[in-house]
Amino acid sequence: MLNLISNECIMNIKEKKFSEKSVLLIGTGWMANQYVIALKKLKIKKIYVISRNQNKTKRFCKKNN
């Protein structure tokens, strides 16, 4: 089944309240960085990060506040 998302639906996403939501990111690579940028634009404050390497996770979190 194919779900089509209208342009109107996508444009209305900015009106949604995401600030009280939380997100779990798995990994600290390039894509995780892109997600952090997008999540911050949505004003999501609680972003949790896990990965296989504790040092990389700490650096990622420090870099992205």
PyMOL Python script that loads the backbone (N, CA, C, O; Angstrom):
from pymol import cmd

cmd.read_pdbstr("""\
ATOM      1  N   MET A   1       0.837  -1.180   0.000  1.00  0.00           N
ATOM      2  CA  MET A   1       0.000   0.000   0.000  1.00  0.00           C
ATOM      3  C   MET A   1       0.882   1.245   0.000  1.00  0.00           C
ATOM      4  O   MET A   1       1.788   1.366   0.825  1.00  0.00           O
ATOM      5  N   LEU A   2       0.630   2.131  -0.886  1.00  0.00           N
ATOM      6  CA  LEU A   2       1.403   3.353  -1.030  1.00  0.00           C
ATOM      7  C   LEU A   2       0.650   4.511  -0.405  1.00  0.00           C
ATOM      8  O   LEU A   2      -0.497   4.780  -0.761  1.00  0.00           O
ATOM      9  N   ASN A   3       1.293   5.194   0.525  1.00  0.00           N
ATOM     10  CA  ASN A   3       0.693   6.373   1.150  1.00  0.00           C
ATOM     11  C   ASN A   3       1.340   7.609   0.564  1.00  0.00           C
ATOM     12  O   ASN A   3       2.559   7.767   0.615  1.00  0.00           O
ATOM     13  N   LEU A   4       0.529   8.476   0.013  1.00  0.00           N
ATOM     14  CA  LEU A   4       1.029   9.725  -0.526  1.00  0.00           C
ATOM     15  C   LEU A   4       0.823  10.827   0.502  1.00  0.00           C
ATOM     16  O   LEU A   4      -0.263  10.970   1.063  1.00  0.00           O
ATOM     17  N   ILE A   5       1.863  11.596   0.741  1.00  0.00           N
ATOM     18  CA  ILE A   5       1.774  12.706   1.681  1.00  0.00           C
ATOM     19  C   ILE A   5       1.666  13.988   0.878  1.00  0.00           C
ATOM     20  O   ILE A   5       2.501  14.273   0.019  1.00  0.00           O
ATOM     21  N   SER A   6       0.639  14.747   1.164  1.00  0.00           N
ATOM     22  CA  SER A   6       0.428  15.971   0.407  1.00  0.00           C
ATOM     23  C   SER A   6       1.414  17.047   0.832  1.00  0.00           C
ATOM     24  O   SER A   6       1.936  17.034   1.946  1.00  0.00           O
ATOM     25  N   ASN A   7       1.653  17.965  -0.071  1.00  0.00           N
ATOM     26  CA  ASN A   7       2.520  19.102   0.214  1.00  0.00           C
ATOM     27  C   ASN A   7       1.957  19.902   1.385  1.00  0.00           C
ATOM     28  O   ASN A   7       2.712  20.413   2.212  1.00  0.00           O
ATOM     29  N   GLU A   8       0.644  20.009   1.455  1.00  0.00           N
ATOM     30  CA  GLU A   8      -0.014  20.733   2.552  1.00  0.00           C
ATOM     31  C   GLU A   8       0.324  20.089   3.900  1.00  0.00           C
ATOM     32  O   GLU A   8       0.583  20.791   4.877  1.00  0.00           O
ATOM     33  N   CYS A   9       0.320  18.775   3.951  1.00  0.00           N
ATOM     34  CA  CYS A   9       0.646  18.052   5.178  1.00  0.00           C
ATOM     35  C   CYS A   9       2.076  18.339   5.602  1.00  0.00           C
ATOM     36  O   CYS A   9       2.343  18.555   6.785  1.00  0.00           O
ATOM     37  N   ILE A  10       2.986  18.344   4.659  1.00  0.00           N
ATOM     38  CA  ILE A  10       4.393  18.609   4.957  1.00  0.00           C
ATOM     39  C   ILE A  10       4.574  20.043   5.433  1.00  0.00           C
ATOM     40  O   ILE A  10       5.335  20.285   6.369  1.00  0.00           O
ATOM     41  N   MET A  11       3.905  20.980   4.821  1.00  0.00           N
ATOM     42  CA  MET A  11       4.032  22.375   5.216  1.00  0.00           C
ATOM     43  C   MET A  11       3.457  22.618   6.614  1.00  0.00           C
ATOM     44  O   MET A  11       3.937  23.494   7.333  1.00  0.00           O
ATOM     45  N   ASN A  12       2.446  21.862   7.000  1.00  0.00           N
ATOM     46  CA  ASN A  12       1.820  22.028   8.309  1.00  0.00           C
ATOM     47  C   ASN A  12       2.663  21.455   9.439  1.00  0.00           C
ATOM     48  O   ASN A  12       2.345  21.683  10.606  1.00  0.00           O
ATOM     49  N   ILE A  13       3.718  20.725   9.134  1.00  0.00           N
ATOM     50  CA  ILE A  13       4.540  20.127  10.184  1.00  0.00           C
ATOM     51  C   ILE A  13       5.175  21.206  11.059  1.00  0.00           C
ATOM     52  O   ILE A  13       5.425  20.965  12.240  1.00  0.00           O
ATOM     53  N   LYS A  14       5.436  22.370  10.513  1.00  0.00           N
ATOM     54  CA  LYS A  14       6.027  23.462  11.287  1.00  0.00           C
ATOM     55  C   LYS A  14       5.075  23.971  12.362  1.00  0.00           C
ATOM     56  O   LYS A  14       5.513  24.569  13.345  1.00  0.00           O
ATOM     57  N   GLU A  15       3.783  23.740  12.182  1.00  0.00           N
ATOM     58  CA  GLU A  15       2.796  24.198  13.147  1.00  0.00           C
ATOM     59  C   GLU A  15       2.629  23.228  14.314  1.00  0.00           C
ATOM     60  O   GLU A  15       2.003  23.574  15.316  1.00  0.00           O
ATOM     61  N   LYS A  16       3.169  22.044  14.202  1.00  0.00           N
ATOM     62  CA  LYS A  16       3.048  21.039  15.255  1.00  0.00           C
ATOM     63  C   LYS A  16       3.935  21.404  16.432  1.00  0.00           C
ATOM     64  O   LYS A  16       4.955  22.073  16.266  1.00  0.00           O
ATOM     65  N   LYS A  17       3.549  20.966  17.611  1.00  0.00           N
ATOM     66  CA  LYS A  17       4.318  21.218  18.832  1.00  0.00           C
ATOM     67  C   LYS A  17       5.156  19.979  19.141  1.00  0.00           C
ATOM     68  O   LYS A  17       4.629  18.971  19.614  1.00  0.00           O
ATOM     69  N   PHE A  18       6.448  20.054  18.876  1.00  0.00           N
ATOM     70  CA  PHE A  18       7.359  18.938  19.116  1.00  0.00           C
ATOM     71  C   PHE A  18       8.261  19.169  20.324  1.00  0.00           C
ATOM     72  O   PHE A  18       9.024  18.280  20.701  1.00  0.00           O
ATOM     73  N   SER A  19       8.187  20.335  20.929  1.00  0.00           N
ATOM     74  CA  SER A  19       9.133  20.679  21.986  1.00  0.00           C
ATOM     75  C   SER A  19       9.064  19.749  23.193  1.00  0.00           C
ATOM     76  O   SER A  19      10.055  19.614  23.911  1.00  0.00           O
ATOM     77  N   GLU A  20       7.946  19.116  23.432  1.00  0.00           N
ATOM     78  CA  GLU A  20       7.800  18.201  24.570  1.00  0.00           C
ATOM     79  C   GLU A  20       8.128  16.751  24.199  1.00  0.00           C
ATOM     80  O   GLU A  20       8.046  15.867  25.052  1.00  0.00           O
ATOM     81  N   LYS A  21       8.487  16.502  22.972  1.00  0.00           N
ATOM     82  CA  LYS A  21       8.803  15.141  22.512  1.00  0.00           C
ATOM     83  C   LYS A  21      10.260  14.820  22.790  1.00  0.00           C
ATOM     84  O   LYS A  21      11.081  15.716  22.987  1.00  0.00           O
ATOM     85  N   SER A  22      10.567  13.546  22.804  1.00  0.00           N
ATOM     86  CA  SER A  22      11.956  13.112  22.930  1.00  0.00           C
ATOM     87  C   SER A  22      12.271  12.124  21.818  1.00  0.00           C
ATOM     88  O   SER A  22      11.386  11.455  21.284  1.00  0.00           O
ATOM     89  N   VAL A  23      13.551  12.049  21.485  1.00  0.00           N
ATOM     90  CA  VAL A  23      14.002  11.225  20.360  1.00  0.00           C
ATOM     91  C   VAL A  23      15.230  10.429  20.786  1.00  0.00           C
ATOM     92  O   VAL A  23      16.078  10.931  21.523  1.00  0.00           O
ATOM     93  N   LEU A  24      15.319   9.196  20.323  1.00  0.00           N
ATOM     94  CA  LEU A  24      16.503   8.368  20.535  1.00  0.00           C
ATOM     95  C   LEU A  24      17.211   8.196  19.204  1.00  0.00           C
ATOM     96  O   LEU A  24      16.638   7.660  18.255  1.00  0.00           O
ATOM     97  N   LEU A  25      18.461   8.652  19.131  1.00  0.00           N
ATOM     98  CA  LEU A  25      19.294   8.454  17.949  1.00  0.00           C
ATOM     99  C   LEU A  25      20.215   7.272  18.202  1.00  0.00           C
ATOM    100  O   LEU A  25      20.835   7.175  19.261  1.00  0.00           O
ATOM    101  N   ILE A  26      20.301   6.391  17.247  1.00  0.00           N
ATOM    102  CA  ILE A  26      21.211   5.261  17.346  1.00  0.00           C
ATOM    103  C   ILE A  26      22.337   5.496  16.356  1.00  0.00           C
ATOM    104  O   ILE A  26      22.135   5.468  15.142  1.00  0.00           O
ATOM    105  N   GLY A  27      23.526   5.728  16.894  1.00  0.00           N
ATOM    106  CA  GLY A  27      24.680   6.013  16.059  1.00  0.00           C
ATOM    107  C   GLY A  27      25.088   7.468  16.155  1.00  0.00           C
ATOM    108  O   GLY A  27      24.318   8.320  16.600  1.00  0.00           O
ATOM    109  N   THR A  28      26.318   7.739  15.729  1.00  0.00           N
ATOM    110  CA  THR A  28      26.858   9.101  15.820  1.00  0.00           C
ATOM    111  C   THR A  28      27.488   9.553  14.505  1.00  0.00           C
ATOM    112  O   THR A  28      28.341  10.440  14.493  1.00  0.00           O
ATOM    113  N   GLY A  29      27.078   8.958  13.432  1.00  0.00           N
ATOM    114  CA  GLY A  29      27.651   9.274  12.130  1.00  0.00           C
ATOM    115  C   GLY A  29      27.044  10.487  11.470  1.00  0.00           C
ATOM    116  O   GLY A  29      26.340  11.280  12.095  1.00  0.00           O
ATOM    117  N   TRP A  30      27.334  10.611  10.188  1.00  0.00           N
ATOM    118  CA  TRP A  30      26.890  11.762   9.404  1.00  0.00           C
ATOM    119  C   TRP A  30      25.374  11.923   9.455  1.00  0.00           C
ATOM    120  O   TRP A  30      24.878  13.037   9.626  1.00  0.00           O
ATOM    121  N   MET A  31      24.643  10.839   9.308  1.00  0.00           N
ATOM    122  CA  MET A  31      23.187  10.922   9.296  1.00  0.00           C
ATOM    123  C   MET A  31      22.644  11.375  10.643  1.00  0.00           C
ATOM    124  O   MET A  31      21.669  12.125  10.701  1.00  0.00           O
ATOM    125  N   ALA A  32      23.269  10.925  11.726  1.00  0.00           N
ATOM    126  CA  ALA A  32      22.853  11.376  13.057  1.00  0.00           C
ATOM    127  C   ALA A  32      23.021  12.886  13.182  1.00  0.00           C
ATOM    128  O   ALA A  32      22.175  13.559  13.770  1.00  0.00           O
ATOM    129  N   ASN A  33      24.105  13.418  12.635  1.00  0.00           N
ATOM    130  CA  ASN A  33      24.304  14.873  12.640  1.00  0.00           C
ATOM    131  C   ASN A  33      23.190  15.584  11.883  1.00  0.00           C
ATOM    132  O   ASN A  33      22.703  16.625  12.324  1.00  0.00           O
ATOM    133  N   GLN A  34      22.794  15.034  10.762  1.00  0.00           N
ATOM    134  CA  GLN A  34      21.710  15.627   9.978  1.00  0.00           C
ATOM    135  C   GLN A  34      20.391  15.600  10.747  1.00  0.00           C
ATOM    136  O   GLN A  34      19.613  16.554  10.704  1.00  0.00           O
ATOM    137  N   TYR A  35      20.154  14.501  11.445  1.00  0.00           N
ATOM    138  CA  TYR A  35      18.947  14.408  12.267  1.00  0.00           C
ATOM    139  C   TYR A  35      18.965  15.439  13.387  1.00  0.00           C
ATOM    140  O   TYR A  35      17.940  16.063  13.662  1.00  0.00           O
ATOM    141  N   VAL A  36      20.100  15.630  14.034  1.00  0.00           N
ATOM    142  CA  VAL A  36      20.189  16.613  15.114  1.00  0.00           C
ATOM    143  C   VAL A  36      19.851  18.009  14.591  1.00  0.00           C
ATOM    144  O   VAL A  36      19.144  18.763  15.259  1.00  0.00           O
ATOM    145  N   ILE A  37      20.338  18.350  13.432  1.00  0.00           N
ATOM    146  CA  ILE A  37      20.022  19.652  12.832  1.00  0.00           C
ATOM    147  C   ILE A  37      18.516  19.795  12.654  1.00  0.00           C
ATOM    148  O   ILE A  37      17.933  20.814  13.024  1.00  0.00           O
ATOM    149  N   ALA A  38      17.895  18.773  12.089  1.00  0.00           N
ATOM    150  CA  ALA A  38      16.446  18.817  11.849  1.00  0.00           C
ATOM    151  C   ALA A  38      15.662  18.834  13.158  1.00  0.00           C
ATOM    152  O   ALA A  38      14.685  19.573  13.282  1.00  0.00           O
ATOM    153  N   LEU A  39      16.074  18.037  14.123  1.00  0.00           N
ATOM    154  CA  LEU A  39      15.368  17.971  15.406  1.00  0.00           C
ATOM    155  C   LEU A  39      15.459  19.286  16.159  1.00  0.00           C
ATOM    156  O   LEU A  39      14.496  19.699  16.805  1.00  0.00           O
ATOM    157  N   LYS A  40      16.593  19.941  16.083  1.00  0.00           N
ATOM    158  CA  LYS A  40      16.741  21.247  16.729  1.00  0.00           C
ATOM    159  C   LYS A  40      15.839  22.283  16.065  1.00  0.00           C
ATOM    160  O   LYS A  40      15.285  23.147  16.745  1.00  0.00           O
ATOM    161  N   LYS A  41      15.688  22.204  14.754  1.00  0.00           N
ATOM    162  CA  LYS A  41      14.785  23.124  14.057  1.00  0.00           C
ATOM    163  C   LYS A  41      13.336  22.902  14.482  1.00  0.00           C
ATOM    164  O   LYS A  41      12.531  23.834  14.470  1.00  0.00           O
ATOM    165  N   LEU A  42      13.007  21.669  14.856  1.00  0.00           N
ATOM    166  CA  LEU A  42      11.668  21.357  15.356  1.00  0.00           C
ATOM    167  C   LEU A  42      11.541  21.668  16.847  1.00  0.00           C
ATOM    168  O   LEU A  42      10.493  21.430  17.448  1.00  0.00           O
ATOM    169  N   LYS A  43      12.614  22.201  17.441  1.00  0.00           N
ATOM    170  CA  LYS A  43      12.666  22.597  18.853  1.00  0.00           C
ATOM    171  C   LYS A  43      12.515  21.419  19.812  1.00  0.00           C
ATOM    172  O   LYS A  43      11.988  21.565  20.915  1.00  0.00           O
ATOM    173  N   ILE A  44      12.984  20.256  19.378  1.00  0.00           N
ATOM    174  CA  ILE A  44      12.990  19.091  20.261  1.00  0.00           C
ATOM    175  C   ILE A  44      14.197  19.215  21.175  1.00  0.00           C
ATOM    176  O   ILE A  44      15.333  19.313  20.712  1.00  0.00           O
ATOM    177  N   LYS A  45      13.939  19.210  22.487  1.00  0.00           N
ATOM    178  CA  LYS A  45      15.006  19.442  23.454  1.00  0.00           C
ATOM    179  C   LYS A  45      15.614  18.160  23.993  1.00  0.00           C
ATOM    180  O   LYS A  45      16.780  18.156  24.387  1.00  0.00           O
ATOM    181  N   LYS A  46      14.867  17.089  24.022  1.00  0.00           N
ATOM    182  CA  LYS A  46      15.357  15.837  24.601  1.00  0.00           C
ATOM    183  C   LYS A  46      15.764  14.882  23.481  1.00  0.00           C
ATOM    184  O   LYS A  46      14.931  14.189  22.896  1.00  0.00           O
ATOM    185  N   ILE A  47      17.056  14.864  23.202  1.00  0.00           N
ATOM    186  CA  ILE A  47      17.606  13.983  22.178  1.00  0.00           C
ATOM    187  C   ILE A  47      18.608  13.062  22.873  1.00  0.00           C
ATOM    188  O   ILE A  47      19.628  13.516  23.392  1.00  0.00           O
ATOM    189  N   TYR A  48      18.307  11.780  22.875  1.00  0.00           N
ATOM    190  CA  TYR A  48      19.175  10.784  23.498  1.00  0.00           C
ATOM    191  C   TYR A  48      19.970  10.086  22.407  1.00  0.00           C
ATOM    192  O   TYR A  48      19.450   9.813  21.325  1.00  0.00           O
ATOM    193  N   VAL A  49      21.245   9.797  22.701  1.00  0.00           N
ATOM    194  CA  VAL A  49      22.131   9.198  21.706  1.00  0.00           C
ATOM    195  C   VAL A  49      22.795   7.959  22.291  1.00  0.00           C
ATOM    196  O   VAL A  49      23.317   7.979  23.406  1.00  0.00           O
ATOM    197  N   ILE A  50      22.763   6.879  21.513  1.00  0.00           N
ATOM    198  CA  ILE A  50      23.509   5.682  21.885  1.00  0.00           C
ATOM    199  C   ILE A  50      24.324   5.224  20.688  1.00  0.00           C
ATOM    200  O   ILE A  50      23.931   5.414  19.538  1.00  0.00           O
ATOM    201  N   SER A  51      25.464   4.618  20.980  1.00  0.00           N
ATOM    202  CA  SER A  51      26.282   4.024  19.928  1.00  0.00           C
ATOM    203  C   SER A  51      27.193   2.981  20.570  1.00  0.00           C
ATOM    204  O   SER A  51      27.184   2.798  21.787  1.00  0.00           O
ATOM    205  N   ARG A  52      27.965   2.311  19.748  1.00  0.00           N
ATOM    206  CA  ARG A  52      28.856   1.262  20.252  1.00  0.00           C
ATOM    207  C   ARG A  52      30.087   1.807  20.944  1.00  0.00           C
ATOM    208  O   ARG A  52      30.723   1.097  21.724  1.00  0.00           O
ATOM    209  N   ASN A  53      30.436   3.058  20.671  1.00  0.00           N
ATOM    210  CA  ASN A  53      31.669   3.631  21.190  1.00  0.00           C
ATOM    211  C   ASN A  53      31.351   4.799  22.127  1.00  0.00           C
ATOM    212  O   ASN A  53      30.849   5.834  21.690  1.00  0.00           O
ATOM    213  N   GLN A  54      31.643   4.627  23.403  1.00  0.00           N
ATOM    214  CA  GLN A  54      31.323   5.642  24.394  1.00  0.00           C
ATOM    215  C   GLN A  54      32.039   6.966  24.133  1.00  0.00           C
ATOM    216  O   GLN A  54      31.441   8.031  24.290  1.00  0.00           O
ATOM    217  N   ASN A  55      33.306   6.914  23.737  1.00  0.00           N
ATOM    218  CA  ASN A  55      34.053   8.144  23.466  1.00  0.00           C
ATOM    219  C   ASN A  55      33.459   8.926  22.299  1.00  0.00           C
ATOM    220  O   ASN A  55      33.334  10.148  22.368  1.00  0.00           O
ATOM    221  N   LYS A  56      33.092   8.221  21.226  1.00  0.00           N
ATOM    222  CA  LYS A  56      32.469   8.891  20.079  1.00  0.00           C
ATOM    223  C   LYS A  56      31.128   9.503  20.478  1.00  0.00           C
ATOM    224  O   LYS A  56      30.776  10.593  20.027  1.00  0.00           O
ATOM    225  N   THR A  57      30.387   8.796  21.325  1.00  0.00           N
ATOM    226  CA  THR A  57      29.095   9.302  21.770  1.00  0.00           C
ATOM    227  C   THR A  57      29.275  10.576  22.589  1.00  0.00           C
ATOM    228  O   THR A  57      28.521  11.534  22.420  1.00  0.00           O
ATOM    229  N   LYS A  58      30.259  10.592  23.465  1.00  0.00           N
ATOM    230  CA  LYS A  58      30.529  11.788  24.267  1.00  0.00           C
ATOM    231  C   LYS A  58      30.930  12.965  23.387  1.00  0.00           C
ATOM    232  O   LYS A  58      30.457  14.082  23.594  1.00  0.00           O
ATOM    233  N   ARG A  59      31.801  12.723  22.405  1.00  0.00           N
ATOM    234  CA  ARG A  59      32.220  13.791  21.489  1.00  0.00           C
ATOM    235  C   ARG A  59      31.032  14.314  20.680  1.00  0.00           C
ATOM    236  O   ARG A  59      30.871  15.520  20.494  1.00  0.00           O
ATOM    237  N   PHE A  60      30.206  13.381  20.205  1.00  0.00           N
ATOM    238  CA  PHE A  60      29.028  13.757  19.422  1.00  0.00           C
ATOM    239  C   PHE A  60      28.107  14.661  20.251  1.00  0.00           C
ATOM    240  O   PHE A  60      27.635  15.692  19.771  1.00  0.00           O
ATOM    241  N   CYS A  61      27.865  14.260  21.494  1.00  0.00           N
ATOM    242  CA  CYS A  61      26.974  15.034  22.359  1.00  0.00           C
ATOM    243  C   CYS A  61      27.562  16.401  22.677  1.00  0.00           C
ATOM    244  O   CYS A  61      26.840  17.398  22.690  1.00  0.00           O
ATOM    245  N   LYS A  62      28.856  16.457  22.931  1.00  0.00           N
ATOM    246  CA  LYS A  62      29.514  17.739  23.222  1.00  0.00           C
ATOM    247  C   LYS A  62      29.437  18.655  22.002  1.00  0.00           C
ATOM    248  O   LYS A  62      29.136  19.842  22.128  1.00  0.00           O
ATOM    249  N   LYS A  63      29.706  18.105  20.835  1.00  0.00           N
ATOM    250  CA  LYS A  63      29.670  18.869  19.593  1.00  0.00           C
ATOM    251  C   LYS A  63      28.278  19.442  19.321  1.00  0.00           C
ATOM    252  O   LYS A  63      28.141  20.558  18.819  1.00  0.00           O
ATOM    253  N   ASN A  64      27.247  18.662  19.661  1.00  0.00           N
ATOM    254  CA  ASN A  64      25.875  19.056  19.358  1.00  0.00           C
ATOM    255  C   ASN A  64      25.109  19.621  20.564  1.00  0.00           C
ATOM    256  O   ASN A  64      23.889  19.778  20.525  1.00  0.00           O
ATOM    257  N   ASN A  65      25.849  19.917  21.622  1.00  0.00           N
ATOM    258  CA  ASN A  65      25.242  20.487  22.837  1.00  0.00           C
ATOM    259  C   ASN A  65      24.157  19.583  23.401  1.00  0.00           C
ATOM    260  O   ASN A  65      23.547  19.912  24.418  1.00  0.00           O
TER     261      ASN A  65
END
""", "prot")
cmd.dss("prot")
cmd.show_as("cartoon", "prot")
cmd.util.cbc("prot")
cmd.orient("prot")
